[in-house]
Amino acid sequence: MPRPPFIAIALLSACVLAYEVLLTRLFSIVLWHHFAYMIISAAMLGYGASGAVLTLLQDKIAPHVGIAYVTATVGMAVLMPTAFLLAQQVPFNPLELLWDKTQLTGLLAIYLLMMAPFFCGGLGIGLVMWHFARQAGRIYASDILGAGVGSLGVIAVLFLAPPHKILAIVTALAFLATAVAILEMKMKRKWMGVFLGLAFLIAMVVPSTWLKGVPSTYKDLSQTLNIAGTRLLDERSSPLGQVSVVGSPRIPFRHAPGMSLNAMDEPPPQLGVFVDGDGPSVLTQFDGTLAPLAYLDQLTSALPYHVLKPSLKPPHVLVLGAGPGSDVLQALYHGASAVDAVELDRNVIDLVEQRFREFAGDLYHRPEVHVHKAEARGFANTTTDRYDLVQVALLDSFGVASAGLYGLSESYLYTVEALRTYLSRLAPGGMLAITRWLSLPPRDALKLFATAVIALEQDGVSSPAARLVMIRGWKTVTVLVKNSDFTPVEIEAVKEFCRKRSFDVAYYPGMSADEANRYNLLAQPYFFEGAVALLGSQRQDFIDRYKFYIEPATDDRPYFFRFFKWSAAAELLALREQGGMPLLDWSYPLLVATLVQAFVASVLLILAPLAVSRARRALPAAPVALYFLAIGLAFMFMEIAFIQKFVLFLAHPLYAVAVVLCAFLVFAAAGSWLTARLQRGKMGRSYLTVVIVIMALISLTYLMILPEVFKALIHLPDPTKIAISIALIAPLAICMGMPFPTGTMRLANTSQDSVPWAWAINGFASVVGAVLATLLAIHLGFAAVIILAVLIYAGAAVALRRFA
């Protein structure tokens, strides 16, 4: 082969990254979205295992590099759809993980199946990297450039087609990459025609419905469709989720979260709306008549309208997370003069405005309703309007929330900074209302209450106790935060509202203990006691001693739904036989289990085979091994942390993932391309130390200035913010693209047979780092993860100086 197959490598990397992003969507539909970190780890495991195999078999592969490369790319093309389909046949239910030990086996089986396509992709790229090691900079640049285009491209295509159709397209693209490799490597042309034909066949002829995922039987949508008479009325897909609308002429939906047990009014006909199989939220039949909406006055979320009534002023309402419109209907029923409804998913808005326009009574085109397609936090940051009421809608699934499966989800809706933003948008005398599902012992409600207390204190309020109210029904909790003290008239309105509906007052200014726990009886007035403790001088001591993690979430640690504490784990596990499993935050143990299995699988599949084979003779010295281990961990830590940092600025999670990931990869490719020039330049061997120092300075500077930069520029239009984001990421990514090819080229000059070892060690670090970064972010915050990455890069610079 006269030169490396640069185009084929770029196409192959595009397929690998597109498939990785696509799997996160597919697994959101068939299981739950928090499996995304497992996909990243599985991808890195595949890459690392390919390095081990390459090291073991390099003598046999050397005479047949071209054939081995084509075999690897064909294997990836075949395994991408096959592994996904086989993974769905594994009997795995994360809800049973802690009492059914066989579920760990299922989790491992899915993990290894997901690894297989990435193993083949990594093997192909590793083959070229090893065979042309002295051109590692240019190869690495092609690799990362293709990966960047693939990650951004697949997200763009997800706006146009559902995930299962794109899986067919990516599979076809992998066969196309194989055909291009045959052309570049000057192999027999007849095989190129075969693979081009397969690409066309899969993209154009094979029904993509064969690849459609089957949602878990434990998902809300699956359970609903099991009810006699229910049917799927509409289904739409985008990168934000697969939206499904379900109707039942025989058994109507009665979705009214936490409705008073005293209520005599039932909801009008409703359609269930599920996102990625979770839900439901509902689309309620509306003909413009308000009387049938009386049931909405029997929910805990109706409280703020009764508190505002004494002002006799029709409220101006902001609904964050409007969905199909239940909270908008509630505002209209209570006489709102204007409602700004903010919804992120265009498909949900279109269902209300178009497909079910008549059923919904043209709700989103009413003159007093203004719909905004935007991310809730981003809209609240940019709007200049002032509202009498800001309502944060209850849209997540009760089943998933109660099982603790949101514990790994970053949510910028419920952080201290978020509540401060909402409060800043209130008119004089206005209030913020947030409704959450009730969990026992109290978790969500107390964490939300504590977050509100901190937000008020940071706004300079000397007595937060005078500005807070909390009530609870049998299934929901509503917290009110006012931008002034509650008046006696307003407090009386709260008590009257609860008395008529048999809701319990959990806290109001001046409340006595004997007023709590009257209707929905608990063993103790836990909510009142918790609220009083969180307002007292011993608040931190109460938070530290509490059985669940209720420390307020912040933008640096936006894991509002994380409640797991190791100190209480043994006690909670001991309650398994007494129905204590719902007390656990399920997703956190799942993350730890994944970290353990990632570590063990990496050792067994990457390091152990090399250590017990003849390849151990090529094992690089300790400084070399530490170098490639360090840069693998540091790159993963830095990338994951900065993706999360930019979510707020871009006001759209999808934009953040697409823009930041693509920018990191593309500009890291530019850094890789520069490496060869710097290696030959006047700086010689010392340039990487300078690069790492620059990287550290940029990272630490960003930690200090990005919050203020984001706040100052967040009002700009999306294209401008995307350009600013790319400009900010570019210098950091260029620096991060240099360490790997630098080490590889330096190693190739002294011990080329050790290059696959370096590939394997770097892969091992990336496997563990993908999961470990998430775990550290949950405990320490994104800033700590970035600082840790800087320190690890510094260690890598020291190790590099000891290269032979």
QUITA-V641000 format. One record per run of one state. SS is the DSSP state (@ for helix, = for strand, . for the rest). FROM is the first residue (numbers start at 0). LEN is the number of residues. If there is no record, write none. Layout:
# QUITA-V641000
ss	from	len
SS	FROM	LEN
SS	FROM	LEN
This chain:
# QUITA-V641000
ss	from	len
.	0	5
@	5	25
.	30	2
@	32	55
.	87	6
@	93	3
.	96	5
@	101	30
.	131	1
@	132	26
.	158	4
@	162	22
.	184	4
@	188	17
.	205	2
@	207	4
.	211	8
@	219	6
.	225	4
=	229	9
.	238	2
=	240	8
.	248	21
=	269	6
.	275	2
=	277	7
.	284	6
@	290	8
.	298	1
@	299	10
.	309	6
=	315	5
.	320	5
@	325	8
.	333	4
=	337	6
.	343	2
@	345	10
.	355	7
@	362	3
.	365	3
=	368	5
.	373	2
@	375	7
.	382	4
=	386	6
.	392	5
@	397	5
.	402	13
@	415	9
.	424	1
=	425	12
.	437	6
@	443	15
.	458	5
@	463	4
=	467	5
.	472	3
=	475	7
.	482	5
@	487	14
.	501	2
=	503	4
.	507	5
@	512	3
.	515	10
@	525	10
.	535	3
@	538	7
.	545	20
@	565	9
.	574	1
@	575	3
.	578	2
@	580	3
.	583	2
@	585	26
.	611	2
@	613	5
.	618	3
@	621	24
.	645	1
@	646	4
.	650	2
@	652	28
.	680	3
@	683	30
.	713	4
@	717	19
.	736	1
@	737	13
.	750	1
@	751	29
.	780	1
@	781	19
.	800	4
